[in-house]
Amino acid sequence: MRAFAVTPREPGSGRLISLPAAEVRPEEVLVRLRLVGLDATDQEINAGAYGQAPPGEDVLVIGHESLGEVVRAGADVASLGEGDRVVATVRRPDGCLNCRAGEYDMCLEGNYTERGIKGRHGYLAEHYAEEERFLVKVPRELGDLPVLLEPASVAEKAVRIAYDVQGRLAWEPRTALVTGSGTLGLLTAALLRLRGLEVVVADRSDNDYKAGILAVLGAAHVNTRQVNLHDIPRRLGQQLDMIFEETGSSSVALHAMSVVGTNGVVMLLSVTGGDKRIEICADCLNQGLVLGNKAVVGSVSSHRRDFERGLQDMAEAERRWPGLLARLITARYGLGEVPQALAAMRENIKVVVQV
Ligand SMILES: [Zn+2]
């Protein structure tokens, strides 16, 4: 079968390769890919920043946001059959306390693997085989939308954890700021609107297309080239109860900690792989966090329950804003055009590959 693979750590090495057909064990199903979404992780792996081939191999098939259809189920598979649509989760457990409890996203020892990223092939291929327990069945009525389920699950986890953390106090949040307006930022804004919050999305652009999406969601937009993050609470006329930092910038993350309101929570989601240094008033930042009872929490990957909640919210979003989520998918390429697809990400929201 055809697949798109990189030689890890070799910049721009991504190319189509031919792999043997996937073998299917009794507890596995064989899935034919329909769509694979690309994100910054795929770009960074193709640029040679990180990525790890499966043991004993020298190439890594990339792609971790998938939507596929079951072709064949192994003899021991109970809940899936031919024709079912599925989205696969990404992380696979090691033997640590949390992984044993099914919380792979909270892995303690870091020896987990991730499909398309770390030690396991991803989904940019014609087929893959996977165990039933790592697959989430998705309703056919949602069409292509579940290709957004993996990033939606990452947003769901962050929202879930924010509310869990705030179980520490009597809390009636009214406002949320989302920094960054990529797929993750827009999905987070949608989830927060579904939960009834007043939402501001801050980015560094005036993109009419995104503005149209935010207008339908009923979320406000702030261009941080013109408005400082610190001025947002004053403009809103109320404090920010939650901030979700999704820009990819560590300096924005530090700003968020000083902008969030009393008793507020900041969720940090940007994986910043560089070594950027900035000068800050450490005393001011620390004092603000302490005197404001503020919580700052990092969040990565997602739990299976976040995929399941993501599906519910996707269906709810379709009822409330019909056709809106489909507008996040702005470009489609074939499996033979992945380099072009990766290059097109800058001027798109979500680029998908049709397998
Ligand atoms: Zn673990």
Boltz pocket constraint, residues with backbone or C-beta under 6 A from the ligand:
constraints:
  - pocket:
      binder: B
      contacts: [[A, 93], [A, 94], [A, 95], [A, 96], [A, 97], [A, 98], [A, 99], [A, 100], [A, 103], [A, 104], [A, 106], [A, 107], [A, 108], [A, 109], [A, 110], [A, 111], [A, 112]]
      max_distance: 6.0
